[in-house]
């Protein structure tokens, strides 16, 4: 195979140590930054990581939400700090990456969960809403990948997990800006994974189905057209729960996913198979 190392492996490389599986998913004492960790999917993943022994940095513009997530983690005996962060502000993102490494010594995991949605027919979609959605969901993800990715590249190891969507693979009505942003996140995930694969930094995404979160509840109050379209094609008549993404987030962050990069792990309850 072109580019592959054809040298024979020694016996030690082929041996499976006795404690190999025991440590495969061990995330204890790793440092994770979770953007959008003040609510919804980000909050669930932050709490899940803390239960796994990760030192979590909750990054959000929603200071009250971030404090609430931290309070839950504290009550459960985990370790968490908060940082106010607008992911669309390059200077703020760069400063946050510096601050995390200064205070925690390193950054092992980045979860880009900050995002939003707006429902409108495409012909009437407000330009300012399009700019906001694409700026937050796509540009915000990209800026965080850059800033925290530099720290991981300097360390020689790290895992970046972007929150994608079934909307990166299919279309649904009244969500054109959101679909554009999540399609972009898919491209960024693949592109960075390719660039950084030989430098120790893996970049993957999670692709959820429609999940019950404050964001989906807010969007449903304005119109049910998008949700009704998605729900009508679900294999089971229920929305996903934020906690049901924790397992995927732990796997992608762990050494058990050492060969997994540029991949979108679908948590869609089989939606794309229908």
Buried (B, 14 or more C-beta within 10 A) or exposed (E): EEEEEEEEEEEEEEEEEEEEEEEEBBBEEBBBBBBBBBBBBBBBBBBBBBBBEBBBBBBBBBEEBBBBBBEBBEEEEBBBBBBEBBBBBBEBBBBBBEBBBEEBEBBBBBBBBBBBBBBBEEEEBEEEBBEBBBBBBBBBBBBBBBBBBBBBBEBEEBBBBBBBBBBBBEEBBBBBBBBBBBBBBBEBBBBBBEEBEEBBBBBBBBBBBBBBBEBBEEBBEEBEBBBEBBBEEBEEEEBBEBBBBBEBBBBBBBEBBEEBBBBBBBBBBEBEEE
